[in-house]
Amino acid sequence: MSLEDRLYALVDHARQQNGDGFLRAPAQLVPRLSSQAPDLHAEVRMLASILEQDMVARIAGSADQAAEEGRLATEVATRERISVSAFAPALAVARRLGPLGPGQAAPAGGGWAGDSVAVGGAPPPQPQYAPPVYPPPQPGYAPPPPVAAAKPP
């Protein structure tokens, strides 16, 4: 499976699970896809920038598409501090995805942690215990009264 095919499969799966809005949120997309394919981290970051800024449409609307593509590749690579070579496969995947809908991104508070859901029966009920009963406190020990000292004559 080629690099582009792997990246496309990851992004398409995320799109099916979370919608187009998720793909426009790099703060959510990059950690999730990078954890699934750490070797594609640079391409994932590049793709997230391309999708967030709708660069496919910007390139398509440009008079000189090749020059615009080169300029955007350099711009994103410099900003993200990754290799320019990651731009071509990321752009190809973005083109394969087609236009993204105006979906809303999932809230960032929970991130993607917790996507797995435990299945099974309800947990067993907790037994109801009576509160503990403590005996009353024992009376304290009182020392004997002091002996009066005899006065010297």
C-alpha positions as CSV (number, residue, x, y, z in Angstrom):
1,M,0.0,0.0,0.0
2,S,1.5,3.3,-1.0
3,L,2.0,6.3,1.3
4,E,-0.9,8.2,-0.3
5,D,-3.2,5.2,0.0
6,R,-2.4,4.7,3.7
7,L,-2.9,8.4,4.4
8,Y,-6.2,8.4,2.5
9,A,-7.5,5.3,4.3
10,L,-6.8,6.9,7.7
11,V,-8.4,10.3,6.8
12,D,-11.4,8.6,5.1
13,H,-12.0,6.5,8.2
14,A,-11.8,9.6,10.4
15,R,-14.2,11.4,8.1
16,Q,-16.7,8.6,8.3
17,Q,-16.6,8.5,12.1
18,N,-16.4,12.2,12.8
19,G,-17.6,14.1,9.7
20,D,-16.0,16.9,7.7
21,G,-15.7,19.3,10.5
22,F,-13.3,17.0,12.3
23,L,-10.9,17.2,9.2
24,R,-10.8,20.9,9.5
25,A,-9.6,20.9,13.1
26,P,-5.8,20.2,13.1
27,A,-5.7,20.2,16.9
28,Q,-7.9,17.0,16.8
29,L,-6.9,15.5,13.5
30,V,-3.1,15.5,13.9
31,P,-2.9,13.7,17.2
32,R,-5.5,11.1,16.2
33,L,-4.0,10.2,12.9
34,S,-0.4,10.4,14.1
35,S,-1.1,8.0,16.9
36,Q,-2.4,5.5,14.3
37,A,0.5,6.0,11.8
38,P,3.5,7.6,13.5
39,D,5.6,7.2,10.4
40,L,3.2,9.6,8.5
41,H,3.4,12.4,11.1
42,A,4.8,15.0,8.6
43,E,2.2,14.1,6.0
44,V,-0.6,14.2,8.5
45,R,0.5,17.7,9.7
46,M,0.8,18.9,6.1
47,L,-2.7,17.5,5.2
48,A,-4.2,19.1,8.3
49,S,-2.9,22.5,7.2
50,I,-4.1,21.9,3.6
51,L,-7.6,21.0,4.8
52,E,-7.8,23.7,7.4
53,Q,-7.0,26.5,4.9
54,D,-8.8,24.9,1.9
55,M,-5.7,25.0,-0.2
56,V,-7.1,22.8,-2.9
57,A,-9.6,25.4,-3.8
58,R,-7.0,28.2,-3.5
59,I,-4.7,26.3,-6.0
60,A,-7.6,25.5,-8.3
61,G,-8.6,29.2,-8.4
62,S,-5.1,30.5,-9.1
63,A,-4.1,31.6,-12.6
64,D,-0.7,29.8,-12.3
65,Q,-1.5,26.6,-10.4
66,A,2.0,25.2,-10.4
67,A,3.5,28.4,-8.9
68,E,0.7,28.7,-6.3
69,E,1.2,25.1,-5.3
70,G,5.0,25.7,-4.9
71,R,4.4,28.8,-2.9
72,L,1.9,27.2,-0.6
73,A,4.2,24.1,-0.1
74,T,7.0,26.3,1.0
75,E,4.8,28.4,3.2
76,V,3.3,25.5,5.1
77,A,6.6,23.6,5.3
78,T,8.2,26.7,6.9
79,R,5.4,27.3,9.3
80,E,5.0,23.7,10.4
81,R,8.8,23.0,10.3
82,I,8.5,19.9,8.2
83,S,9.9,18.8,4.8
84,V,8.4,20.2,1.6
85,S,8.4,16.6,0.3
86,A,5.4,15.9,2.5
87,F,3.2,18.5,0.6
88,A,2.7,16.5,-2.6
89,P,1.2,13.3,-1.1
90,A,-0.9,15.4,1.4
91,L,-2.2,17.5,-1.5
92,A,-3.0,14.4,-3.5
93,V,-5.0,13.0,-0.6
94,A,-6.8,16.3,-0.1
95,R,-7.8,16.3,-3.8
96,R,-9.0,12.7,-3.5
97,L,-11.2,13.6,-0.5
98,G,-12.9,16.3,-2.6
99,P,-14.6,19.4,-1.1
100,L,-15.4,19.2,2.6
101,G,-18.8,20.0,3.8
102,P,-19.5,22.8,6.4
103,G,-19.7,20.3,9.3
104,Q,-18.9,21.4,12.8
105,A,-15.8,20.0,14.5
106,A,-16.3,18.0,17.6
107,P,-15.5,19.9,20.8
108,A,-11.8,19.9,21.6
109,G,-12.3,19.4,25.4
110,G,-12.3,15.6,25.3
111,G,-10.0,15.2,22.3
112,W,-10.4,11.8,20.7
113,A,-9.7,9.9,23.9
114,G,-12.6,7.7,24.9
115,D,-13.6,6.7,21.4
116,S,-13.7,3.1,22.5
117,V,-16.8,2.1,24.4
118,A,-16.9,-0.8,26.8
119,V,-19.8,-3.1,26.1
120,G,-21.4,-5.6,28.4
121,G,-24.0,-5.9,31.1
122,A,-24.6,-3.3,33.7
123,P,-22.3,-3.5,36.7
124,P,-23.6,-5.5,39.6
125,P,-25.4,-3.5,42.3
126,Q,-23.4,-2.5,45.3
127,P,-24.5,-4.2,48.5
128,Q,-26.3,-1.9,50.9
129,Y,-24.6,-2.0,54.3
130,A,-26.0,-0.5,57.5
131,P,-23.8,2.3,58.9
132,P,-21.3,1.1,61.5
133,V,-22.4,1.4,65.1
134,Y,-19.7,2.5,67.5
135,P,-20.0,1.9,71.3
136,P,-20.2,5.0,73.5
137,P,-16.8,6.3,74.6
138,Q,-15.4,4.9,77.9
139,P,-15.2,7.3,80.8
140,G,-11.7,8.7,81.1
141,Y,-9.3,7.7,83.8
142,A,-9.1,10.4,86.5
143,P,-5.8,10.6,88.4
144,P,-6.1,10.5,92.3
145,P,-6.4,13.8,94.0
146,P,-3.1,15.3,95.0
147,V,-2.0,14.8,98.5
148,A,-1.7,18.0,100.5
149,A,1.9,18.6,101.3
150,A,2.7,19.0,105.0
151,K,3.8,22.5,106.0
152,P,7.3,22.6,107.4
153,P,7.3,23.9,111.1
